[in-house]
Amino acid sequence: MNPLNDDEVLKIAGVLGVVVAADPVAVAADRIVALLDGAVRARGVARLALSGGRTPLPLFKALAVGPRRERVQWNRVELFWIDERAVPPQHPDSNFGGAQRDYRIGVPRRGF
């Protein structure tokens, strides 16, 4: 399932694109869910690198609710933090702790 149509994506080298949408976070979340679902179906596991900071928080929230949360087999997703701070998970600046605590996107501890 490709949630993007030709009017929403400018393909560059068949991989990268520019999305023009009323709700780009929803478009990104739908695309991530489709890719995770496809990877799990094809290989039994999906891997996702997550950025830290406040910028991706709306995306985390979009992945954490409703049908997007239910569609992903989170126990088959491995998350990688690409810029985690050197603080314990309980610390407010911990990206890992915040995602687990605030968004509970359904990933068991071993998936982090």
Phi, psi and chi 1 to 4 in degrees:
 res  aa     phi    psi   chi1   chi2   chi3   chi4
   1 MET       -  124.6  174.5 -176.6  138.8      -
   2 ASN  -109.6  107.9 -177.3   -1.7      -      -
   3 PRO   -72.4   -5.5   25.9  -31.7      -      -
   4 LEU  -103.9  140.1  -53.4  175.6      -      -
   5 ASN  -106.3  173.4   64.0   47.0      -      -
   6 ASP   -61.1  -24.7  -70.0  -23.5      -      -
   7 ASP   -75.3  -19.3  -65.9  -27.6      -      -
   8 GLU   -97.4  -13.0  -64.8  172.3  -44.5      -
   9 VAL  -128.1  133.0  177.8      -      -      -
  10 LEU  -105.8  108.7  170.1   64.1      -      -
  11 LYS   -79.5  134.3  -68.6 -177.4 -178.5  175.4
  12 ILE  -123.5  116.2  -57.1  169.8      -      -
  13 ALA    56.7   24.9      -      -      -      -
  14 GLY    71.6    3.5      -      -      -      -
  15 VAL  -123.4  -55.4  177.6      -      -      -
  16 LEU   -88.2  158.2  -58.9  175.1      -      -
  17 GLY  -159.2  168.2      -      -      -      -
  18 VAL  -114.4  127.2  175.4      -      -      -
  19 VAL  -102.4  128.8  174.8      -      -      -
  20 VAL  -116.3  106.4  178.4      -      -      -
  21 ALA  -149.4  154.8      -      -      -      -
  22 ALA   -63.0  -34.8      -      -      -      -
  23 ASP  -130.3   81.2 -171.6   -9.2      -      -
  24 PRO   -62.2  -28.4   17.7  -25.9      -      -
  25 VAL   -65.5  -43.4  171.2      -      -      -
  26 ALA   -64.1  -40.8      -      -      -      -
  27 VAL   -62.8  -44.9  171.5      -      -      -
  28 ALA   -63.9  -44.1      -      -      -      -
  29 ALA   -62.8  -42.8      -      -      -      -
  30 ASP   -62.6  -40.8  -71.7  -18.2      -      -
  31 ARG   -67.0  -42.2 -175.1   66.9  178.5  136.6
  32 ILE   -62.5  -44.3  -71.7  169.2      -      -
  33 VAL   -60.3  -44.1  165.8      -      -      -
  34 ALA   -62.0  -42.4      -      -      -      -
  35 LEU   -67.6  -42.5  -69.4  168.6      -      -
  36 LEU   -62.9  -45.6  -68.3  174.0      -      -
  37 ASP   -60.8  -44.6 -176.4   53.1      -      -
  38 GLY   -62.9  -41.1      -      -      -      -
  39 ALA   -65.3  -43.2      -      -      -      -
  40 VAL   -63.1  -43.0  168.3      -      -      -
  41 ARG   -64.9  -38.9  -71.4  175.1 -170.6  -91.6
  42 ALA   -79.4  -39.5      -      -      -      -
  43 ARG  -122.9   -7.1  -65.1 -176.5  -65.3  -79.2
  44 GLY    84.9   -6.0      -      -      -      -
  45 VAL  -151.9  149.6   65.8      -      -      -
  46 ALA  -127.4  148.2      -      -      -      -
  47 ARG  -125.3  135.1  -67.0  175.5 -179.0   93.7
  48 LEU  -136.0  123.8  178.4   63.4      -      -
  49 ALA   -91.5  128.1      -      -      -      -
  50 LEU  -113.9  135.6  -62.4  171.2      -      -
  51 SER   -81.2  159.4 -178.8      -      -      -
  52 GLY  -103.4 -165.5      -      -      -      -
  53 GLY    80.9 -167.6      -      -      -      -
  54 ARG   -89.9  -20.3  -58.1 -150.6 -172.8  -76.6
  55 THR   -56.2  -46.2  -57.7      -      -      -
  56 PRO   -82.9    0.9   28.8  -34.3      -      -
  57 LEU   -57.1  -42.2  -65.5 -178.6      -      -
  58 PRO   -60.7  -34.8  -24.6   34.2      -      -
  59 LEU   -67.4  -44.4  177.3   62.8      -      -
  60 PHE   -57.0  -44.5  -66.6  168.8      -      -
  61 LYS   -62.8  -41.9 -175.3  174.7 -179.0 -179.5
  62 ALA   -63.6  -34.4      -      -      -      -
  63 LEU   -75.4  -20.8  -68.8  170.1      -      -
  64 ALA   -89.6   -6.1      -      -      -      -
  65 VAL  -126.1  156.0  -63.2      -      -      -
  66 GLY    60.5 -148.7      -      -      -      -
  67 PRO   -64.8  -26.6   10.6  -15.9      -      -
  68 ARG   -63.7  -44.8  -70.1 -174.7 -167.1  105.5
  69 ARG   -61.6  -41.5  177.6 -177.6  178.7  145.0
  70 GLU   -72.5  -29.6  -58.1  -55.9  -41.2      -
  71 ARG   -73.1  -28.7 -176.0  167.0  168.3 -150.9
  72 VAL   -89.0  134.3  175.4      -      -      -
  73 GLN   -84.7   82.2  -64.2  178.3   55.0      -
  74 TRP   -60.1  -25.0  -70.0  104.5      -      -
  75 ASN   -71.1   -6.2   61.1  -27.9      -      -
  76 ARG  -113.2   13.5  -65.3  178.7  178.2 -101.8
  77 VAL  -110.0  129.6  175.5      -      -      -
  78 GLU  -104.0  124.8  -63.0  174.8    0.2      -
  79 LEU  -101.7  141.1  -64.5  179.2      -      -
  80 PHE  -126.5  127.9  -62.6   88.4      -      -
  81 TRP   -92.2  120.8  -59.0   97.0      -      -
  82 ILE   -89.7  -11.3   59.9  172.6      -      -
  83 ASP  -150.6   48.0   63.2   -9.6      -      -
  84 GLU   -66.7  140.0  178.4   61.1   -6.4      -
  85 ARG   -78.1  153.3  -69.8  153.0  179.8   88.4
  86 ALA   -85.5   65.9      -      -      -      -
  87 VAL  -134.7  158.3  -64.6      -      -      -
  88 PRO   -66.6  157.2   -2.9    6.3      -      -
  89 PRO   -57.5  -25.2  -23.5   30.9      -      -
  90 GLN   -76.6  -15.5  -56.1   84.5  -14.8      -
  91 HIS   -71.6  141.5 -167.1  -79.5      -      -
  92 PRO   -60.2  -23.0  -14.5   20.4      -      -
  93 ASP   -88.7    1.1  -71.2  -20.2      -      -
  94 SER   -79.8  117.4  170.5      -      -      -
  95 ASN   -65.1  -44.6  -60.4  -44.4      -      -
  96 PHE   -57.8  -51.9  163.5   79.7      -      -
  97 GLY   -61.3  -42.0      -      -      -      -
  98 GLY   -64.5  -42.8      -      -      -      -
  99 ALA   -64.7  -41.3      -      -      -      -
 100 GLN   -70.6  -42.9 -173.1  176.2   33.7      -
 101 ARG   -75.9  -48.9  178.6 -178.2   57.5 -108.7
 102 ASP   -89.6  -29.6  -59.9  -24.0      -      -
 103 TYR  -114.1  -22.7  -62.0  101.6      -      -
 104 ARG    37.1   60.0  -58.9 -160.2 -175.7  -85.1
 105 ILE   -74.8   15.7   56.1  174.9      -      -
 106 GLY    88.4    9.7      -      -      -      -
 107 VAL   -89.9  123.0 -179.0      -      -      -
 108 PRO   -66.2  160.2   22.9  -29.5      -      -
 109 ARG   -50.3  -41.1  -94.7 -158.9  175.5  -70.1
 110 ARG   -66.7  -17.6   68.1 -178.6 -177.7   86.6
 111 GLY   -80.7  -11.0      -      -      -      -
 112 PHE   -87.1      -  -83.9   89.9      -      -
